[in-house]
Amino acid sequence: MSALDIHFNISERKILLRVIDLGVVFFTLMLVSSYFDFDYFTISSKNWMWVGVLGLYLMVFGTIFEIYDIQGSAMLHRVIPNVGITVSVTVLFYLLTPFLTPLLPSNRMQILYFFFSILLPILLWRVFYLMVVTRPRFYRRVLLVGEVDQMEQIVTAFRKADPNFYIVGIINSAGNHKEASRYGGVSEFGVSDLSRLVNEKKVTEIVVSAYNADHITPELYQGLIGLLEKGVSIREYSQVFEEMVHRIPVHYVGKDFYRYFPFSRSNRNKFYLFFHSLFDWFISVIGLFVGFCLLPLILIGNVFGNRGSLFYRQERVGQNGKTFQILKFRTMVKDAEALGAQMASKDDVRITYFGKFLRRSRLDEFPQFWNVLKGDMSLIGPRPERPIFVQDLSQVIPFYETRHVIKPGLTGWAQVKVRYGETVEDSLLKLQYDLYYIKHRSFFLDANILVKTLSTIIFYRGQ
């Protein structure tokens, strides 16, 4: 395989970033301990816990501060500050947990050695990654085949999900095509150009997105079979879409909907559900305690910033369509819905200045730990919506009420991936993420959501 044939998927690049981060850090620490007066951190069979704890801290805080985000890793102006804060917090936690790590050194210069032995190799490796791995020779070169009606949306979604996902062209399965460059600079071709494009453009994968099976003509079918026999990867659009953007393309689902919703066995797994409920109870108790400690400050802010009642109750739809009263800190002016129910928007004038702070910091959600403790909600799941909006959205968005098969959550996959839900299109996007969570629900995905929620709070991205 030549260098031009090498390409990395998103998951492979994430693994590459993590493995090389750990490798360069531990290699540098070994060199520093060998050639400098540095004995705070040594790697040996006796000190395996030190190595494990450092690796764990680096991976966890690296995820929180988004140094393993594929889009962010391709931009130097985001890499440098994110790596800096990740290493700083990692070193700080490492120094503050001496029962798991070495005792603090008497020579404080060793702390600087330790800090820069982690920071500099990661930065140098990330610069190399930007200069080499993100270059065109490592792009995933893809040819789209199918109906052109949805192509602009498909191209946009793929490009946003993976900056190294290079679409070389579009084969119009319907037969009618134009040579003009469309869809964001991607050219459209006919079925007869299939084999030529694969060879000339060095295509590594073909993605078929034919909603109507009748559009797969005998000529196109034979062409795809021939390429498959030559070893060219051919995949169905919805599979690639789900794998790359981590949401279910409900706008693409038809009568064969059952293919898209083989929901996670975790939804019926008693072991998973038991520990999920136990975790809900444990975190809700902690959350209520923290909220109680913050209550005096929130009371003062409410007096001057909101000037009204502190708490706000509202009817929401829960599991299996049952309604319950959700509890929140009030963030809007009095009589905010005097003209009727309406969704909150990005620059909603009804939200007070203190209310904006509560929303952006997610402090307004703390009373909902009471709903979690009562069993109305879970810590993680689709956000509960109001009955009137559920009724309206169910009429225009297919499978919308499917999100009610599990308990609603305080945070969720949709909440950490997108911010606002002002329109039907925004609600459709959130539904795609919610269904992805329901389909792939697991301990790992739950942990991923919790880490991303911390990122949302730290980077002040609440809504």
C-alpha positions in Angstrom: 0.0 0.0 0.0 1.5 3.4 -1.0 1.4 6.5 1.2 -1.3 7.9 -1.0 -3.6 4.9 -0.1 -3.3 5.5 3.7 -6.2 7.0 5.4 -7.6 7.2 8.9 -11.2 7.0 10.1 -12.4 9.2 13.0 -12.0 6.5 15.6 -8.6 5.6 14.3 -7.4 9.2 14.6 -8.8 9.5 18.1 -6.9 6.3 19.1 -3.8 7.6 17.4 -3.9 10.9 19.3 -4.4 9.1 22.6 -1.7 6.4 22.1 0.9 8.8 20.8 0.2 11.3 23.6 0.8 8.6 26.2 3.8 7.3 24.4 5.7 10.6 24.0 4.9 11.6 27.6 6.2 8.4 29.2 9.2 8.3 26.8 10.1 11.9 27.7 9.8 11.3 31.4 12.1 8.3 31.1 14.7 10.4 29.3 14.5 13.2 31.8 14.8 10.9 34.8 17.9 9.3 33.1 19.8 12.5 32.1 18.7 15.1 34.6 18.4 15.4 38.4 14.8 14.2 38.3 13.6 11.4 40.5 10.0 12.5 41.3 8.5 10.2 38.6 10.3 7.0 37.6 8.9 4.2 35.5 9.4 0.7 36.9 7.5 -2.4 37.8 7.3 -1.2 41.4 5.7 2.1 40.3 3.1 0.8 37.9 0.3 2.7 39.8 2.1 6.0 39.2 2.1 5.4 35.5 -1.5 4.2 35.4 -2.8 7.2 37.4 -0.9 9.7 35.2 -2.3 8.1 32.1 -5.8 8.0 33.5 -5.7 11.7 34.5 -4.3 12.7 31.1 -7.0 10.8 29.2 -9.9 12.1 31.4 -8.9 15.7 31.5 -7.8 15.6 27.8 -11.4 14.5 27.0 -12.9 17.2 29.2 -10.8 19.9 27.7 -11.3 18.6 24.2 -7.8 17.8 23.0 -9.2 14.6 21.4 -11.9 16.4 19.5 -11.1 15.8 15.8 -12.2 19.2 14.5 -10.3 21.0 17.3 -7.2 18.9 16.8 -7.0 20.2 13.3 -6.8 23.9 14.4 -3.6 25.1 16.0 -5.3 28.0 17.8 -7.4 25.5 19.7 -4.7 22.9 20.2 -2.3 25.1 22.1 -4.6 26.5 24.9 -6.5 23.2 25.3 -3.3 21.2 25.7 -2.0 23.8 28.1 -5.0 23.7 30.4 -5.2 19.8 30.1 -1.5 19.4 31.2 -1.9 22.0 34.0 -5.0 20.4 35.5 -3.4 16.9 35.1 -0.2 17.9 36.9 -2.2 19.7 39.6 -4.4 16.6 40.3 -1.4 14.4 40.2 0.4 16.4 42.8 -2.6 16.6 45.0 -3.2 12.9 45.2 0.0 11.6 46.9 -1.8 8.5 48.2 -1.9 7.3 44.5 1.2 9.2 43.2 4.7 10.0 44.5 5.2 12.2 47.5 5.7 15.9 46.7 9.4 16.5 45.9 11.5 18.6 48.3 13.1 20.3 45.3 10.3 22.3 43.7 12.3 22.5 40.4 11.3 18.9 39.9 7.7 20.0 39.5 8.7 22.2 36.6 10.6 19.3 35.0 7.5 17.1 35.4 5.2 19.8 33.9 7.3 20.5 30.9 8.1 16.8 30.3 4.4 16.4 29.7 3.6 19.7 28.0 6.4 20.0 25.4 6.2 16.4 23.9 2.4 16.6 23.5 2.7 20.0 21.8 5.5 18.9 19.4 3.5 15.7 18.5 0.3 17.8 17.9 2.3 20.1 15.6 3.5 17.1 13.7 -0.1 15.8 13.5 -1.2 19.1 12.0 1.6 19.2 9.5 1.5 15.5 8.4 -1.5 13.5 9.4 -4.1 16.1 8.5 -2.6 16.6 5.0 -4.5 15.5 1.9 -2.4 12.4 1.4 -4.2 10.9 4.5 -7.7 12.0 3.5 -10.5 9.5 3.4 -11.4 9.8 -0.3 -15.1 9.0 -0.8 -17.5 8.8 -3.8 -21.2 9.3 -3.1 -23.7 7.3 -5.2 -27.4 7.9 -5.1 -30.2 10.4 -5.5 -29.2 14.0 -5.5 -32.2 15.4 -3.6 -30.5 14.9 -0.2 -26.9 15.3 -1.4 -26.3 18.9 -0.2 -27.4 17.9 3.4 -25.2 14.7 3.3 -22.1 16.6 2.1 -22.5 19.2 4.8 -23.0 16.7 7.5 -20.0 14.6 6.5 -17.7 17.6 6.1 -18.7 19.0 9.5 -18.1 15.6 11.2 -14.7 14.9 9.7 -12.4 17.5 8.2 -10.4 14.7 6.5 -13.5 13.2 4.8 -12.9 14.2 1.2 -15.8 13.7 -1.2 -14.3 13.4 -4.7 -17.7 13.4 -6.5 -21.3 12.4 -6.7 -22.7 9.8 -9.0 -26.4 10.6 -9.8 -28.2 7.2 -9.7 -31.2 8.7 -11.5 -29.1 9.0 -14.6 -29.7 12.8 -15.2 -26.7 14.8 -14.2 -25.0 18.1 -14.8 -21.3 18.7 -15.1 -21.6 21.9 -13.2 -19.9 21.9 -9.7 -22.6 21.9 -7.0 -23.1 20.9 -3.4 -20.3 23.0 -2.0 -17.8 22.4 -4.9 -18.5 18.7 -5.3 -19.0 17.8 -9.0 -21.9 15.5 -10.2 -21.2 12.7 -12.6 -23.2 10.0 -14.4 -23.3 6.2 -13.8 -20.9 5.6 -16.7 -18.2 7.5 -14.9 -18.2 5.2 -11.9 -15.1 3.0 -12.6 -13.1 5.9 -14.1 -13.6 8.1 -11.0 -12.6 5.3 -8.6 -9.4 4.7 -10.4 -8.5 8.4 -11.2 -9.4 9.8 -7.8 -8.0 6.9 -5.8 -11.3 6.4 -4.1 -11.1 4.5 -0.8 -14.8 4.1 -0.1 -18.1 4.3 -1.9 -21.2 5.5 0.0 -24.5 4.6 -1.5 -27.5 6.7 -0.5 -30.3 5.5 -2.8 -33.6 6.0 -0.8 -35.5 4.5 -3.8 -34.2 1.1 -4.7 -35.6 1.5 -8.2 -32.8 4.1 -8.8 -30.2 1.4 -8.6 -30.2 0.6 -12.3 -28.8 -2.6 -13.7 -25.8 -0.7 -15.0 -25.1 0.9 -11.6 -25.6 -2.4 -9.9 -23.1 -4.3 -12.1 -20.6 -1.4 -11.7 -20.8 -1.6 -7.9 -20.6 -5.4 -7.9 -17.5 -5.2 -10.0 -15.8 -2.7 -7.7 -16.8 -4.7 -4.7 -15.1 -7.8 -6.2 -11.9 -5.7 -6.7 -11.8 -4.9 -2.9 -13.4 -1.4 -3.0 -15.3 -0.7 0.3 -19.0 0.0 -0.4 -21.2 1.0 2.4 -24.8 2.2 2.9 -25.2 5.9 3.7 -27.2 5.6 7.0 -24.5 3.3 8.4 -21.7 5.8 7.6 -23.8 8.7 8.7 -24.6 7.1 12.1 -20.9 6.1 12.6 -19.5 9.5 11.7 -22.0 12.0 13.2 -23.4 9.8 16.0 -27.1 10.4 15.2 -29.9 8.5 13.5 -30.9 9.9 10.1 -34.7 9.8 10.8 -35.3 12.0 7.8 -34.0 9.1 5.7 -36.1 6.4 7.4 -39.0 4.9 5.5 -41.2 1.8 5.8 -38.1 -0.3 6.7 -37.7 1.7 10.0 -37.0 -1.4 12.0 -33.6 -1.5 10.4 -32.6 1.7 12.1 -33.9 1.0 15.6 -32.5 -2.2 16.9 -32.4 -0.4 20.3 -29.6 -1.2 22.7 -30.0 -4.3 24.9 -29.0 -2.0 27.8 -32.6 -0.7 27.8 -33.7 -4.2 29.0 -30.5 -5.2 30.8 -31.2 -5.5 34.5 -27.5 -5.2 35.4 -27.2 -2.0 33.5 -30.5 -0.6 34.7 -29.7 -1.4 38.3 -26.3 0.4 38.3 -27.8 3.2 36.2 -30.5 3.8 38.8 -27.9 3.5 41.7 -25.8 6.1 40.0 -28.8 8.4 39.5 -29.6 8.2 43.2 -25.9 8.7 44.3 -25.3 11.7 42.0 -28.7 13.3 42.7 -27.9 13.3 46.5 -24.6 15.0 45.8 -26.2 17.4 43.4 -28.8 18.4 45.9 -26.2 18.9 48.6 -24.1 21.1 46.2 -27.2 23.0 45.2 -28.1 23.6 48.8 -24.6 25.0 49.5 -25.0 27.4 46.5 -28.5 28.4 47.4 -27.6 31.6 49.4 -25.6 33.0 46.5 -28.4 32.1 44.1 -31.0 33.7 46.4 -29.0 36.9 46.4 -28.7 36.9 42.6 -32.4 36.1 42.3 -33.4 39.1 44.5 -31.4 41.6 42.4 -31.4 39.9 39.0 -34.8 38.1 38.7 -37.0 39.9 41.3 -39.5 37.2 41.8 -40.0 33.6 42.9 -36.9 31.5 43.0 -38.3 28.2 41.7 -40.3 27.4 38.6 -42.5 24.4 38.0 -43.6 23.2 34.6 -45.3 20.2 33.2 -43.1 17.9 31.0 -43.5 14.6 29.3 -41.7 11.7 30.8 -41.2 8.0 30.1 -44.0 6.3 28.2 -45.7 9.7 27.7 -46.5 10.2 31.4 -46.4 13.8 32.5 -44.6 15.2 35.6 -43.8 18.6 37.2 -40.2 19.6 36.5 -38.4 21.9 39.0 -36.0 24.6 38.0 -34.5 27.9 39.2 -36.5 30.6 37.4 -34.5 32.3 34.6 -37.2 34.3 32.8 -39.2 37.5 33.7 -42.6 37.2 35.3 -45.5 36.3 32.9 -43.0 35.2 30.3 -45.7 33.2 28.5 -48.5 35.7 28.7 -49.0 35.4 24.9 -48.9 31.6 25.0 -46.3 28.8 25.1 -43.2 29.3 23.0 -39.7 27.7 22.8 -36.7 29.6 24.3 -34.4 31.0 21.7 -30.7 31.9 21.7 -31.2 35.6 22.4 -34.6 35.3 24.1 -35.5 38.7 25.6 -37.6 37.0 28.3 -34.5 35.6 29.9 -33.1 37.9 32.7 -29.4 38.8 33.0 -29.1 36.6 36.0 -31.1 33.9 34.3 -28.6 33.9 31.4 -25.8 33.2 33.9 -27.8 30.4 35.5 -28.5 28.8 32.1 -25.0 29.2 30.7 -23.5 27.7 33.9 -26.2 25.0 34.1 -27.0 26.1 37.7 -30.7 26.4 36.8 -30.8 22.6 36.4 -29.7 21.8 40.0 -33.3 21.6 41.4 -34.0 18.8 38.8 -31.8 16.5 40.9 -35.0 16.3 43.0 -36.8 15.0 40.0 -34.1 12.4 39.5 -34.3 11.3 43.1 -38.1 11.0 42.8 -37.7 8.8 39.7 -39.4 11.2 37.2 -36.1 11.7 35.4 -32.6 10.1 35.0 -29.3 11.7 35.1 -28.8 10.9 31.4 -31.5 10.7 28.7 -33.4 12.9 26.2 -34.4 16.2 27.7 -38.1 16.3 28.7 -40.3 18.5 26.5 -43.6 20.2 27.3 -46.8 18.4 26.2 -47.9 21.1 23.8 -44.6 21.0 22.0 -44.6 17.2 22.0 -48.0 17.2 20.4 -47.0 19.7 17.7 -43.6 18.1 16.9 -45.1 14.6 16.7 -47.2 15.8 13.8 -44.3 16.9 11.7 -41.3 14.9 12.8 -41.4 11.1 12.3 -40.7 8.9 15.3 -40.6 11.9 17.7 -42.4 10.1 20.5 -39.9 7.2 20.3 -37.7 9.3 22.6 -40.1 8.6 25.4 -39.2 4.9 25.6 -36.7 5.7 28.4 -36.7 8.2 31.2 -35.9 11.8 30.3 -32.5 13.1 31.5 -30.9 16.0 33.2 -28.3 15.9 30.5 -28.1 13.9 27.3 -26.3 13.2 24.1 -28.3 15.9 22.2 -27.5 18.4 25.0 -23.8 18.0 24.7 -23.8 18.0 20.8 -26.2 20.9 20.0 -27.3 23.9 21.9 -30.6 25.5 20.9 -33.9 24.1 19.7 -35.7 27.1 18.4 -37.2 25.5 15.2 -38.6 22.3 13.9 -35.3 21.6 12.2 -33.5 22.1 15.5 -35.9 19.6 17.1 -35.3 17.1 14.3 -31.5 17.4 14.9 -31.9 16.8 18.6 -34.2 13.9 18.0 -31.5 12.2 15.8 -29.0 12.5 18.7 -31.6 11.2 21.2 -32.4 8.2 19.1 -28.7 7.5 18.8 -28.4 7.4 22.6 -31.4 5.1 22.9 -29.9 2.8 20.3 -26.4 2.7 21.7 -27.0 3.2 25.4 -24.2 1.8 27.5 -21.9 2.6 30.4 -19.2 3.9 28.0 -21.6 6.3 26.2 -23.0 7.5 29.6 -19.5 8.2 30.8 -18.8 10.1 27.5 -21.9 12.2 28.0 -20.9 13.1 31.6 -17.4 14.1 30.5 -18.8 16.3 27.7 -21.3 17.8 30.1 -18.3 18.9 32.3 -16.8 20.4 29.1 -20.0 22.3 28.5 -20.0 23.7 32.0 -16.3 24.6 32.0 -16.5 26.3 28.6 -19.7 28.1 29.6 -21.8 26.6 26.8 -25.0 26.0 28.6 -28.3 27.1 27.0 
